[in-house]
């Protein structure tokens, strides 16, 4: 149940009644009518802007509409409707409404807050897509966590989600990987490796070299590069993808689909995508003006094949083929996104590193053109993560040779802590990851604070069982919830009521960090109520000698646990049963 949607429906019903009675014109558009918590809780439980947004099209004063609407809204749930300011309407709800929210959460259980706004739309979330040239580094961690949490969030809100990894195995970097692996193969055969500048120096390729020796012996040592490059490239790429899959698994991320860039070459799909754009008069030969500042690597001062991306919102047109006939990096990306459109996705989401900001407009232009504007593309840019310990920059082992790996971070902090902390900032804001702070037990550590709240809920359930009180969900659902009458208890119930609305807003905005923020807020309210029980015994969840009252109060704690567990599941974090 979404209380906000339910009350909005009640407001719309009253507006329709006003129209039938001649108090409002027929056929007014109610799309912008909202019911939300007021900025100041002292003004009421809910506020609606109905009179404000309908005044102009209705040709009436906002306050006149608000006063007539107020007279039609009061019922057994809405105890008062008060006009405020120029025409806002503040609503106060019966305590029974908030008590009912607790019961709703218990009845729904893990499905509390689940939404149908996605209407089973097929959404492709492409994320990570790291080059298969080595283990994932700390920069990939945040994108992996964000993409996976976003996919969970969209699934929870009723979308049909596919998690996809695009393997960049078609560029020059995989040739560099092959040459680097060959040197480790030579090393495995007792020769000194020549890790010259431009090759990948990390020790992670030593096992690949040993695996190559196990397969080929010394038979490749005296053969020219032209004879071994392709074979070793495929071997090393698959070996690195296995490492990447293991890295993702350590972080709790599992992909539904792995797509290969290399598979596009020679398949005719790149050419077919370009021909489709040519049929729209979006492909032409021309010479681009030199860009201001630093020259990008795909710019040439000569005639090239160009995509007229400026016709679909880009700043300039983009090259798709170099003068020597080779495709630019953009060309296979166009074909890949057309493939996703052909697979029937209703919406595409790409999660890129911040260094891909220049790709946003051109990729949006290509998808808009290829889908005739039918399929939206949302590109989320992930800002950098800076590692600290006790406030000082933290230098880790760098087993990869030149960077800190995902596995280094997970082994140091744990997957659950890593995932939660990576979602404590919006994706386009930089994030500081302090290993000391993320592991400390304090209110300043959001993951510990949320997990501690969940552990407290479970401790209440254990203590109830020890006291012989039935604290099963069935018993708590049937409990007398009218005992939840204190303002602090009702405030916590109000917070529980916000969860379904928060899920919908976060899903629409593609912002899973909102889930982490909300969990911290509801944990804070639970801790506050818990601490107040130290001074006011009537606020304790367990009331000595009064099983019936205890069940009603335990139901509130259990409902908070339902929300926290559901939110942590979206973030991909396991809830803590107890804290040491």
C-alpha positions as CSV (number, residue, x, y, z in Angstrom):
1,X,0.0,0.0,0.0
2,X,1.2,3.5,-0.9
3,X,-0.5,5.9,1.5
4,X,0.4,8.9,-0.6
5,X,-1.1,7.4,-3.8
6,X,-4.2,6.3,-1.8
7,X,-4.7,9.8,-0.4
8,X,-4.1,11.4,-3.8
9,X,-6.8,9.1,-5.2
10,X,-9.0,10.4,-2.5
11,X,-8.3,14.0,-3.4
12,X,-9.0,13.3,-7.1
13,X,-12.2,11.6,-6.2
14,X,-13.3,14.8,-4.3
15,X,-12.3,17.0,-7.2
16,X,-14.4,14.8,-9.5
17,X,-17.3,15.3,-7.1
18,X,-16.8,19.0,-7.2
19,X,-16.9,18.9,-11.0
20,X,-20.1,16.9,-11.0
21,X,-21.6,19.5,-8.6
22,X,-20.6,22.4,-10.9
23,X,-18.0,23.7,-8.4
24,X,-15.2,23.0,-10.9
25,X,-15.2,22.9,-14.7
26,X,-15.4,19.4,-16.2
27,X,-12.3,17.8,-17.8
28,X,-9.6,19.4,-15.7
29,X,-6.2,17.8,-16.0
30,X,-5.2,16.3,-12.6
31,X,-1.7,15.2,-13.6
32,X,0.1,17.8,-11.5
33,X,-1.9,17.3,-8.4
34,X,0.3,16.0,-5.6
35,X,-0.1,14.8,-2.0
36,X,3.2,15.0,-0.1
37,X,4.4,15.6,3.5
38,X,4.5,19.3,4.3
39,X,7.9,21.0,4.7
40,X,7.0,21.8,8.3
41,X,5.5,18.8,10.2
42,X,3.7,21.2,12.4
43,X,1.4,22.1,9.5
44,X,0.0,18.6,9.3
45,X,0.6,15.1,8.0
46,X,0.0,15.7,4.3
47,X,-0.4,18.6,2.0
48,X,-2.0,18.9,-1.4
49,X,-1.4,21.5,-4.1
50,X,-4.6,20.7,-5.9
51,X,-6.1,24.2,-5.6
52,X,-2.9,25.9,-6.7
53,X,-2.5,23.9,-9.9
54,X,-6.1,23.9,-10.9
55,X,-6.9,27.6,-10.2
56,X,-5.8,29.0,-13.5
57,X,-7.4,26.4,-15.8
58,X,-10.5,26.6,-13.6
59,X,-10.6,30.4,-13.7
60,X,-11.1,30.4,-9.9
61,X,-9.1,31.7,-6.9
62,X,-7.0,29.0,-5.2
63,X,-8.4,29.6,-1.8
64,X,-12.0,29.2,-3.1
65,X,-11.1,25.8,-4.5
66,X,-9.2,24.8,-1.4
67,X,-12.1,25.6,0.9
68,X,-14.6,23.7,-1.1
69,X,-12.2,20.7,-1.5
70,X,-11.5,20.8,2.3
71,X,-15.3,20.3,3.0
72,X,-15.3,17.1,0.9
73,X,-12.2,15.5,2.3
74,X,-12.8,14.9,6.0
75,X,-13.6,11.3,6.8
76,X,-12.6,8.6,9.2
77,X,-9.0,8.9,8.0
78,X,-8.6,12.6,7.3
79,X,-9.6,14.3,10.6
80,X,-9.1,17.9,9.3
81,X,-8.3,19.8,6.1
82,X,-7.0,23.3,6.7
83,X,-6.3,26.0,4.0
84,X,-2.9,27.6,4.3
85,X,-1.2,30.5,2.5
86,X,-2.4,31.2,-1.1
87,X,-4.3,27.9,-1.3
88,X,-2.4,24.9,-0.1
89,X,-4.4,22.4,1.8
90,X,-2.9,20.7,4.9
91,X,-4.3,17.4,6.0
92,X,-4.2,15.8,9.4
93,X,-4.8,12.0,9.6
94,X,-6.2,9.8,12.3
95,X,-3.7,7.8,14.5
96,X,-5.5,4.7,13.2
97,X,-4.0,5.5,9.7
98,X,-0.5,5.3,11.0
99,X,-1.2,2.3,13.1
100,X,-2.7,0.6,10.0
101,X,0.6,1.3,8.1
102,X,2.4,-0.9,10.6
103,X,0.0,-3.7,9.9
104,X,0.3,-3.2,6.1
105,X,4.1,-3.5,6.4
106,X,3.8,-6.7,8.4
107,X,1.2,-8.2,6.0
108,X,3.3,-7.4,2.9
109,X,6.6,-8.5,4.4
110,X,9.4,-8.4,1.9
111,X,7.0,-7.0,-0.7
112,X,6.2,-3.9,1.3
113,X,7.1,-0.9,-0.9
114,X,7.2,-3.0,-4.1
115,X,5.7,-1.1,-6.9
116,X,4.1,-1.6,-10.3
117,X,5.1,1.7,-11.8
118,X,7.5,-0.1,-14.1
119,X,4.5,-1.9,-15.8
120,X,6.9,-4.7,-16.8
121,X,8.8,-2.4,-19.2
122,X,12.0,-4.0,-20.4
123,X,15.0,-2.1,-19.2
124,X,18.6,-2.8,-20.1
125,X,21.1,-1.7,-17.5
126,X,24.6,-1.9,-18.9
127,X,27.3,-1.3,-16.3
128,X,30.9,-2.0,-15.4
129,X,31.9,-3.0,-19.0
130,X,35.6,-2.8,-18.0
131,X,38.3,-3.5,-20.6
132,X,39.2,-7.2,-20.2
133,X,42.9,-6.3,-19.7
134,X,43.2,-7.0,-16.0
135,X,41.3,-7.2,-12.7
136,X,38.7,-4.6,-11.9
137,X,40.1,-1.6,-10.0
138,X,38.6,0.6,-7.3
139,X,37.2,2.9,-10.0
140,X,35.0,0.1,-11.2
141,X,33.7,-0.8,-7.7
142,X,31.4,2.2,-7.5
143,X,30.0,1.7,-11.0
144,X,29.4,-2.0,-10.3
145,X,27.6,-1.3,-7.1
146,X,25.6,1.6,-8.6
147,X,24.5,-0.4,-11.6
148,X,23.5,-3.5,-9.6
149,X,21.6,-1.5,-7.0
150,X,19.8,0.5,-9.8
151,X,18.8,-2.8,-11.4
152,X,17.5,-4.1,-8.1
153,X,15.6,-0.9,-7.6
154,X,14.0,-1.0,-11.0
155,X,13.1,-4.7,-10.5
156,X,11.5,-3.8,-7.1
157,X,9.4,-1.1,-8.8
158,X,8.0,-3.4,-11.5
159,X,10.4,-3.3,-14.4
160,X,11.7,-6.3,-16.3
161,X,15.4,-5.7,-15.9
162,X,18.4,-7.2,-17.8
163,X,21.9,-6.6,-16.3
164,X,24.5,-6.5,-19.1
165,X,28.2,-6.3,-19.4
166,X,29.7,-5.1,-22.7
167,X,33.1,-6.7,-23.2
168,X,35.4,-4.2,-24.9
169,X,37.4,-6.9,-26.7
170,X,37.6,-5.4,-30.1
171,X,40.1,-2.6,-29.7
172,X,43.9,-2.2,-29.7
173,X,44.0,-2.7,-25.9
174,X,43.4,-6.5,-26.3
175,X,46.4,-6.7,-28.6
176,X,48.4,-5.0,-25.9
177,X,47.0,-7.6,-23.5
178,X,48.1,-10.4,-25.8
179,X,51.7,-9.0,-26.0
180,X,51.8,-8.6,-22.2
181,X,50.6,-12.2,-21.7
182,X,53.2,-13.4,-24.2
183,X,56.0,-11.9,-22.1
184,X,54.6,-13.8,-19.0
185,X,54.5,-16.9,-21.2
186,X,58.2,-16.4,-22.0
187,X,58.8,-16.0,-18.3
188,X,57.0,-19.2,-17.5
189,X,59.4,-20.9,-19.9
190,X,62.4,-19.6,-18.0
191,X,63.1,-16.5,-20.1
192,X,63.4,-12.9,-18.8
193,X,60.1,-11.1,-19.7
194,X,60.5,-7.8,-21.6
195,X,57.7,-5.6,-20.0
196,X,58.5,-2.6,-22.1
197,X,56.6,0.7,-21.9
198,X,53.0,0.4,-23.0
199,X,52.5,-3.2,-21.9
200,X,50.6,-4.2,-18.8
201,X,53.1,-4.8,-15.9
202,X,50.8,-6.4,-13.3
203,X,51.6,-9.7,-11.7
204,X,48.1,-10.8,-12.4
205,X,49.3,-12.0,-15.9
206,X,51.8,-14.4,-14.4
207,X,49.1,-17.2,-14.0
208,X,48.0,-16.5,-17.6
209,X,51.6,-17.1,-18.8
210,X,51.8,-20.3,-16.8
211,X,48.4,-21.4,-18.3
212,X,49.8,-20.7,-21.8
213,X,52.8,-22.8,-21.1
214,X,50.6,-25.6,-19.8
215,X,48.7,-25.5,-23.1
216,X,51.4,-24.8,-25.6
217,X,54.7,-25.8,-23.9
218,X,57.5,-23.8,-25.6
219,X,56.0,-24.1,-29.1
220,X,55.2,-20.4,-29.4
221,X,58.6,-19.1,-28.4
222,X,60.2,-19.0,-31.8
223,X,57.1,-18.0,-33.8
224,X,56.5,-14.5,-35.1
225,X,53.8,-12.3,-33.5
226,X,51.6,-12.7,-36.5
227,X,51.2,-16.4,-35.8
228,X,50.4,-16.2,-32.1
229,X,48.8,-12.8,-31.5
230,X,45.2,-13.7,-32.3
231,X,45.3,-17.0,-30.4
232,X,46.9,-15.5,-27.3
233,X,44.6,-12.5,-27.4
234,X,41.5,-14.8,-27.2
235,X,43.1,-16.9,-24.5
236,X,44.2,-13.9,-22.4
237,X,40.9,-12.1,-22.9
238,X,38.9,-15.1,-21.6
239,X,41.3,-15.5,-18.7
240,X,40.8,-11.9,-17.7
241,X,37.0,-12.2,-18.1
242,X,37.1,-15.1,-15.7
243,X,39.0,-12.9,-13.2
244,X,36.5,-10.1,-13.7
245,X,33.5,-12.5,-13.1
246,X,35.2,-13.6,-9.9
247,X,35.7,-10.0,-8.9
248,X,32.0,-9.2,-9.5
249,X,31.0,-12.3,-7.6
250,X,33.0,-11.2,-4.6
251,X,31.1,-7.9,-4.7
252,X,27.7,-9.8,-5.1
253,X,27.2,-8.7,-8.7
254,X,25.9,-11.2,-11.2
255,X,25.2,-10.2,-14.9
256,X,22.4,-11.6,-17.0
257,X,24.2,-11.0,-20.3
258,X,27.8,-10.6,-21.5
259,X,28.0,-9.0,-25.0
260,X,31.2,-8.9,-27.0
261,X,32.4,-6.0,-29.1
262,X,34.6,-8.3,-31.1
263,X,31.5,-10.3,-32.2
264,X,30.3,-7.2,-34.0
265,X,33.3,-7.0,-36.3
266,X,32.9,-9.1,-39.5
267,X,29.2,-9.8,-38.6
268,X,27.8,-7.0,-40.8
269,X,26.0,-5.5,-37.9
270,X,28.2,-2.3,-37.8
271,X,27.7,-1.8,-41.5
272,X,23.9,-2.4,-41.1
273,X,23.6,0.1,-38.4
274,X,25.5,2.7,-40.4
275,X,23.3,2.0,-43.4
276,X,20.2,2.5,-41.3
277,X,21.5,5.9,-40.3
278,X,22.4,6.6,-44.0
279,X,18.8,5.9,-44.9
280,X,17.8,8.7,-42.6
281,X,20.3,11.1,-44.3
282,X,22.5,11.1,-41.1
283,X,25.7,9.8,-42.7
284,X,27.9,11.9,-45.0
285,X,31.5,12.5,-45.9
286,X,33.1,15.7,-44.6
287,X,35.8,17.4,-42.7
288,X,35.3,18.5,-39.1
289,X,36.4,21.8,-37.8
290,X,39.3,21.4,-35.3
291,X,37.9,21.3,-31.8
292,X,38.9,24.0,-29.3
293,X,41.5,22.9,-26.7
294,X,42.9,19.4,-26.7
295,X,42.3,17.4,-29.8
296,X,40.4,14.1,-29.3
297,X,42.0,11.0,-30.6
298,X,39.2,10.4,-33.2
299,X,39.7,13.8,-34.9
300,X,41.5,14.0,-38.2
301,X,42.0,17.0,-40.5
302,X,40.8,15.2,-43.5
303,X,37.6,13.9,-45.1
304,X,35.9,11.2,-43.0
305,X,32.6,9.4,-42.8
306,X,30.6,11.3,-40.3
307,X,27.4,10.8,-38.3
308,X,25.1,13.9,-38.3
309,X,24.6,13.7,-34.5
310,X,24.0,17.4,-34.3
311,X,20.6,16.7,-35.9
312,X,19.7,14.9,-32.6
313,X,21.0,17.3,-30.0
314,X,24.8,16.8,-30.1
315,X,27.1,19.8,-30.3
316,X,29.0,18.6,-33.4
317,X,28.9,15.7,-35.9
318,X,31.0,12.7,-35.0
319,X,33.4,10.6,-37.1
320,X,32.5,6.9,-37.4
321,X,35.2,5.8,-39.8
322,X,38.8,6.9,-40.1
323,X,40.4,7.9,-43.4
324,X,42.1,4.6,-43.6
325,X,38.8,2.8,-43.5
326,X,39.0,1.6,-39.9
327,X,36.0,2.1,-37.7
328,X,36.3,4.7,-34.8
329,X,35.3,3.5,-31.3
330,X,31.9,5.1,-31.8
331,X,30.9,2.9,-34.7
332,X,30.6,-0.5,-32.9
333,X,29.0,1.3,-29.9
334,X,26.3,2.5,-32.4
335,X,25.8,-1.1,-33.6
336,X,25.7,-2.4,-30.1
337,X,23.0,0.0,-29.0
338,X,21.0,-0.8,-32.1
339,X,21.3,-4.4,-31.1
340,X,19.8,-3.6,-27.7
341,X,17.0,-1.7,-29.4
342,X,16.4,-4.7,-31.7
343,X,16.2,-7.0,-28.7
344,X,13.0,-5.1,-27.7
345,X,14.1,-3.0,-24.7
346,X,11.8,-0.1,-23.8
347,X,14.5,1.8,-22.0
348,X,18.3,1.8,-22.0
349,X,20.6,2.8,-19.1
350,X,24.4,3.0,-19.5
351,X,26.6,3.4,-16.4
352,X,29.9,5.1,-17.5
353,X,32.9,6.5,-15.7
354,X,33.1,10.2,-15.4
355,X,35.8,10.3,-18.1
356,X,33.1,9.3,-20.6
357,X,31.2,12.5,-20.2
358,X,32.0,13.5,-23.8
359,X,30.1,10.4,-25.0
360,X,26.8,11.3,-23.5
361,X,25.4,13.5,-26.3
362,X,26.7,11.5,-29.2
363,X,25.3,8.2,-27.8
364,X,22.0,9.8,-27.0
365,X,21.8,11.1,-30.5
366,X,22.5,7.7,-32.0
367,X,19.9,5.9,-29.9
368,X,17.3,8.6,-30.6
369,X,18.0,8.3,-34.3
370,X,18.1,4.5,-34.4
371,X,14.8,4.1,-32.4
372,X,13.0,7.0,-34.0
373,X,12.9,8.6,-30.5
374,X,11.0,5.6,-29.1
375,X,13.6,4.3,-26.7
376,X,15.1,6.6,-24.1
377,X,18.7,6.3,-23.1
378,X,19.9,7.5,-19.7
379,X,23.6,7.7,-19.2
380,X,24.7,7.8,-15.6
381,X,28.3,9.1,-15.0
382,X,30.1,7.7,-12.0
383,X,32.6,10.1,-10.3
384,X,35.9,9.0,-8.7
385,X,36.5,7.3,-5.4
386,X,39.4,8.5,-3.2
387,X,40.8,6.0,-0.7
388,X,41.7,7.2,2.8
389,X,42.6,5.7,6.2
390,X,42.2,7.9,9.3
391,X,41.8,10.9,7.0
392,X,45.1,10.3,5.1
393,X,45.4,9.0,1.5
394,X,45.7,5.2,1.7
395,X,48.1,3.4,-0.5
396,X,47.2,-0.3,-0.8
397,X,49.1,-3.2,-2.1
398,X,48.4,-2.5,-5.8
399,X,48.8,-6.1,-6.7
400,X,47.8,-5.2,-10.2
401,X,51.0,-3.3,-10.7
402,X,49.5,0.2,-11.4
403,X,46.2,0.4,-9.5
404,X,44.2,-0.7,-6.5
405,X,42.0,-3.6,-7.3
406,X,38.3,-4.3,-6.5
407,X,39.4,-7.4,-4.6
408,X,41.8,-5.3,-2.4
409,X,38.9,-3.0,-1.3
410,X,36.5,-5.9,-0.7
411,X,39.1,-7.9,1.3
412,X,39.9,-4.8,3.4
413,X,36.3,-3.6,4.1
414,X,33.9,-6.5,3.2
415,X,31.4,-6.6,0.4
416,X,28.4,-5.3,2.4
417,X,30.2,-2.3,3.8
418,X,31.8,-1.5,0.4
419,X,28.4,-1.6,-1.3
420,X,26.6,0.5,1.2
421,X,29.3,3.2,1.4
422,X,29.5,3.4,-2.4
423,X,25.8,4.5,-2.4
424,X,26.1,7.2,0.3
425,X,26.7,9.8,-2.4
426,X,24.9,10.6,-5.6
427,X,26.6,9.0,-8.5
428,X,27.8,12.2,-10.1
429,X,29.5,13.5,-6.8
430,X,33.0,12.4,-5.8
431,X,33.2,10.0,-2.9
432,X,35.8,9.6,-0.2
433,X,36.2,6.0,1.1
434,X,37.9,6.1,4.5
435,X,38.7,2.5,5.7
436,X,38.9,3.6,9.3
437,X,35.5,5.4,9.3
438,X,33.6,2.8,7.3
439,X,34.5,0.1,9.9
440,X,34.0,2.1,13.1
441,X,30.9,1.6,15.3
442,X,29.3,5.0,15.5
443,X,26.5,7.1,14.2
444,X,28.9,8.7,11.8
445,X,29.2,5.4,10.0
446,X,25.9,5.0,8.1
447,X,26.2,1.3,7.3
448,X,26.9,0.4,11.0
449,X,24.1,2.7,12.1
450,X,21.6,1.0,9.8
451,X,22.8,-2.5,10.6
452,X,22.7,-1.8,14.3
453,X,19.0,-0.7,14.0
454,X,18.2,-4.0,12.3
455,X,20.1,-5.9,14.9
456,X,18.1,-4.1,17.6
457,X,14.9,-5.2,16.0
458,X,16.0,-8.8,16.0
459,X,17.1,-8.5,19.7
460,X,13.6,-7.4,20.6
461,X,12.2,-10.4,18.8
462,X,14.6,-12.7,20.6
463,X,13.9,-11.2,24.0
464,X,10.2,-11.5,23.3
465,X,10.6,-15.2,22.6
466,X,12.6,-15.6,25.8
467,X,9.7,-13.9,27.7
468,X,7.2,-16.3,26.2
469,X,5.6,-13.6,24.0
470,X,4.4,-14.7,20.5
471,X,6.3,-12.3,18.2
472,X,5.6,-14.1,14.9
473,X,4.5,-11.9,12.1
474,X,1.0,-13.6,12.2
475,X,0.7,-12.7,15.9
476,X,2.0,-9.1,15.5
477,X,-0.3,-8.5,12.6
478,X,-3.3,-9.5,14.7
479,X,-2.0,-7.4,17.7
480,X,-3.9,-4.3,19.1
481,X,-1.9,-1.5,17.4
482,X,-3.9,1.2,19.2
483,X,-1.3,1.0,21.9
484,X,1.0,3.0,19.4
485,X,-0.3,6.3,20.5
486,X,2.8,8.3,21.6
487,X,3.9,11.0,19.1
488,X,7.3,9.4,18.8
489,X,5.8,6.0,17.9
490,X,3.4,7.7,15.4
491,X,6.4,9.6,13.9
492,X,8.2,6.3,13.3
493,X,5.0,4.9,11.7
494,X,4.9,7.9,9.4
495,X,8.5,7.1,8.3
496,X,7.5,3.6,7.5
497,X,4.6,5.0,5.4
498,X,7.2,7.0,3.3
499,X,9.0,3.9,2.1
500,X,6.7,3.0,-0.9
501,X,6.7,6.6,-2.1
502,X,10.5,6.8,-1.7
503,X,11.0,3.6,-3.8
504,X,8.9,5.1,-6.6
505,X,10.7,8.4,-6.6
506,X,14.2,6.8,-6.5
507,X,13.2,4.4,-9.4
508,X,11.9,7.2,-11.6
509,X,15.0,9.3,-11.0
510,X,17.4,6.3,-11.4
511,X,18.9,7.2,-8.0
512,X,19.6,4.3,-5.7
513,X,21.5,6.4,-3.3
514,X,18.1,7.7,-2.1
515,X,17.5,4.2,-0.6
516,X,20.7,4.5,1.5
517,X,19.7,8.0,2.7
518,X,16.3,6.8,3.7
519,X,17.6,3.8,5.6
520,X,19.8,6.0,7.7
521,X,16.8,8.3,8.5
522,X,14.5,5.5,9.6
523,X,17.4,3.9,11.6
524,X,17.9,7.2,13.3
525,X,14.2,7.4,14.3
526,X,14.3,3.8,15.6
527,X,17.4,4.5,17.7
528,X,15.8,7.7,19.0
529,X,12.7,5.9,20.1
530,X,14.8,3.1,21.7
531,X,16.8,5.7,23.7
532,X,13.7,7.5,24.8
533,X,12.6,4.2,26.3
534,X,15.5,4.5,28.7
535,X,13.8,7.4,30.4
536,X,10.1,6.7,29.6
537,X,9.4,3.0,30.3
538,X,6.1,3.2,28.5
539,X,8.0,3.6,25.2
540,X,9.9,0.3,25.6
541,X,9.1,-2.3,23.0
542,X,8.8,-5.0,25.8
543,X,6.3,-4.1,28.5
544,X,7.0,-6.3,31.5
545,X,3.9,-8.3,32.5
546,X,1.8,-7.1,29.5
547,X,2.1,-9.3,26.5
548,X,-0.7,-7.7,24.6
549,X,0.8,-4.2,24.8
550,X,4.3,-5.6,24.1
551,X,3.0,-7.3,20.9
552,X,1.6,-3.9,19.6
553,X,4.9,-2.2,20.3
554,X,7.0,-5.0,18.9
555,X,4.9,-4.8,15.7
556,X,6.3,-1.3,15.2
557,X,9.9,-2.5,15.6
558,X,9.3,-5.4,13.3
559,X,7.8,-3.1,10.6
560,X,10.9,-1.0,10.7
561,X,12.9,-4.2,10.3
562,X,10.8,-5.1,7.2
563,X,11.7,-1.7,5.6
564,X,15.4,-1.9,6.5
565,X,15.7,-5.5,5.2
566,X,13.9,-4.5,2.0
567,X,16.1,-1.5,1.5
568,X,19.3,-3.4,2.2
569,X,18.2,-6.0,-0.4
570,X,17.9,-3.3,-3.0
571,X,21.4,-2.1,-2.1
572,X,22.6,-5.7,-2.3
573,X,23.6,-5.7,1.4
574,X,22.9,-8.5,3.8
575,X,21.0,-7.4,7.0
576,X,22.8,-8.0,10.2
577,X,21.0,-10.2,12.7
578,X,23.1,-9.1,15.6
579,X,26.0,-6.8,16.2
580,X,29.1,-7.7,18.3
